[in-house]
Amino acid sequence: MTTRRQFFGYAGAAAAGAAATGGAVVALAKDSTTPEPVSRTISPYGEHQVGIARGAPASAELVAFRLATDRAGLGRLMRLWTSDIVALTDGRPAPGDTAPELAVPNKGVTVTVGFGPRVFDLTGQKPRGLDDLPVMKHDRLQTTWSGGDLLLMVGADDAVSVVHAVRRLIADAKPFATPLWRQTGFWDSTGANGEPVTGRNLFGQVDGTGNPAFGTPEFDDTVWSTEDGFRGGTTLVVRRIRLNLDTWDELTRSEQERAVGRKLSTGAPLTGTAEHDELDLEARDADGRLVIARNAHARLSHHSENDGRRIFRKGLNYVHDTGATRESGLIFLSHQADIAGQFLPLLTRLDAVDALNEWTTTIGSAVFALPPGFQPGEWIGQSLLS
């Protein structure tokens, strides 16, 4: 009897693409004054993996795996995962789903897949700059949150959809790969009036203001690789950063703002009035002090202070409870075409003198290459594994 794994492993991914639907929402007859529902079903197809060029999801889980197979087995796993992703993002149960009622459309489900550095011992063609980051002076890395050969990053509008998708994908990873670590996080990017906003970390800061805008040449140059075999892919740095909220809360508001270089109320630079105002890095106060301090996070991370280097960053807040003890922090996600050329110089600069180092500690670190997207009839990682 042919099993599902054997079918996808040897027959390819043609059936995976054929199973896709448009994810359309059927509207029932209603009063003409009732607004049509807005579809939150996100097609998995495209030049790039669709979870990348969008804001942080409301709920997310990252799962890193230790690979336990060869190149051929990895290809079979990618075919399986591709078929799962096509179904789950459309709100349909994946084949073999043991809880099909939890596969619900219109939940904004996205699934992003990444390869760690060791995978390229099997595939060759390692993307430029994809190496484990050196341990920084302020790092206190734990193996519990570090490394990995494969990454799944699942996002959705609600936690149930995330948990269900992860459960299905982990089940289909057996026996090709086993979970190494799992991190869950959340993000609120909706303002009081229902409009999209940048979102805040647990320090209360507006977090991610300086990002390049989606769809612009600046975004494309920052994020997407142009390397042969990896064109349309990107790289991802995952840093788990513990926040010391107790000592942060002991600061005055002005001390907090000076450490960041931005106003807590709006996210505007201390030299401006609106969130997206440009930083004036030369401005001084009445006493001759720089308004944005030399060690302020906003100054040190600004592209003008880093030879024009940019990244595209996202954040996920997290809390981790152990009995009566709670750890709070930020899962920091950085996309860039070249980790060594773009992210590492910035990280080194921040580790040296960033004012926020006093209240933050990185306890997990991992790097991954995120392959290009796929079209119907194709599968994730096909350009690297074929």
Secondary structure, DSSP 4 states (H G I P E B T S, - for coil): ---HHHHHHHH-SHHHHHT----PPPPPP--TTSPPPPP------SSS-TTTSSPPPSEEEEEEEEE-S-HHHHHHHHHHHHHHHHHHHTT-PPTT-S-GGG--SSS--EEEEEE-GGGHHHH--PPTT-SPPPPPTT----GGGS--SEEEEEEESSHHHHHHHHHHHHHHHTTTEEEEEEEEEE---B-TTS-B---B-TTS-B--TTPPPTTSHHHHHHH---STTTTT-EEEEEEEEEE-HHHHTTS-HHHHHHHHTB-TTT--BTT-SSTTPPP-TT-B-TTS-BSS-TT-HHHHTSGGGTTT---EEEEEEEEEEETTEEEEEEEEEEEES-IIIIIHHHHHHHHHH-GGGGTEEEEEEEEEEE-----TT--TTHHHH-
